[in-house]
Amino acid sequence: MRVAGFFLFFGVMALLTPAVCFAQTPANSSGPRGDYTISVQELAMPHKAARAFEKGTRLLLKGDAKASVPYFRTAIELAPSSYRAYHNLALALSRLGQLDAAEQQFQKSIDLTGGGFAPSLFGLSMVLYHRADFRGAETLIRRGLFVAPGSGVGEYCLGLVQYSLGDISSAERSAVEALNRNPGDADPHVLLGRIHEQQHNPSAVVSDVQAYLKLEPKGALHADALELLRRAQQDLSRVSASLN
C-alpha cells in the first residue's frame, strides 16, 4: 500500500498514513491540557522569540517545513522553556523525514509540560508507529486522550494503531468516534474503508471512499482511497455476476 502525505519517502508499506495526527497539531494557541488558550508562558516569551516562533509556525502551516526549522531553533535558543517551539520543531523535522531528531524534540516538549500537552504525545506516538512499535504508540495515545479526552485526532491515531495490531473491532470504534468528534476530518473515512474491506463489506467501503472524496477531493490519501474503491467495485461486480 502506498504511504501518502508527509511520510511518502519512508516507504513503510504496511502502515496507513498518520499524516493528520501531525498535520493538525502545529499551533501557537493550544496550551497544556489541550485548552486552546494563549498560555501565560507564551505571553512571557521574549519578543524576538515570539516573533521567530510565529514566523516558523506560519511557514510550517504553509507546508514549508525546511524554512520553518531555523525560526523554531531561534525561538528555543531565546526561550528554552517554550514547549510549543519544541513541538513545532518536532513536526517540521518529522515532515523532513528526520524521525530521530523529531523524537527528541517531542520528548522535550513532553518533559517541559509533564506530559500535559496532548499533541506532543500524539506526535511522538506516530514516530513509534512508523517504527512499528505499535504498543508503545498506543500507550502514548492513551496518555494523550487522558489529557485531551475530546480529541478526534487522538481517536484517529488510536484507530490506526489498533488496525495495525489486528484489533479491527476496536479500530472501527475509534474511527467512528474520531468522526463523531470531528465530522470534518476526512482521513478516518479511509481507515473505515480499510476496516470494512477486512470485514468483506464492499458496499460500506464505497460509502467510506465517497465520504472521503467529498471532504478531500485531492487529499493526501486520494490514491489509497481510489484503490480501495476499485477493489470494492470489483467485489460488488463479482457478487452481482454470481447472482445472475
Stockholm file with secondary structure:
# STOCKHOLM 1.0

chainA/1-244         MRVAGFFLFFGVMALLTPAVCFAQTPANSSGPRGDYTISVQELAMPHKAARAFEKGTRLLLKGDAKASVPYFRTAIELAPSSYRAYHNLALALSRLGQLDAAEQQFQKSIDLTGGGFAPSLFGLSMVLYHRADFRGAETLIRRGLFVAPGSGVGEYCLGLVQYSLGDISSAERSAVEALNRNPGDADPHVLLGRIHEQQHNPSAVVSDVQAYLKLEPKGALHADALELLRRAQQDLSRVSASLN
#=GR chainA/1-244 SS CCCCGGGGGGCCTTSCCCHHHHHTCCCSSCCGGGCCSCCHHHHTSCHHHHHHHHHHHHHHHTTCHHHHHHHHHHHHHHCTTCHHHHHHHHHHHHHTTCHHHHHHHHHHHHHHHTTCCHHHHHHHHHHHHHTTCHHHHHHHHHHHHHHCTTCHHHHHHHHHHHHHTTCHHHHHHHHHHHHHHCTTCCHHHHHHHHHHHHTTCHHHHHHHHHHHHHHCTTCTTHHHHHHHHHHHHHHHHHHHHHHC
#=GC SS_cons         CCCCGGGGGGCCTTSCCCHHHHHTCCCSSCCGGGCCSCCHHHHTSCHHHHHHHHHHHHHHHTTCHHHHHHHHHHHHHHCTTCHHHHHHHHHHHHHTTCHHHHHHHHHHHHHHHTTCCHHHHHHHHHHHHHTTCHHHHHHHHHHHHHHCTTCHHHHHHHHHHHHHTTCHHHHHHHHHHHHHHCTTCCHHHHHHHHHHHHTTCHHHHHHHHHHHHHHCTTCTTHHHHHHHHHHHHHHHHHHHHHHC
//
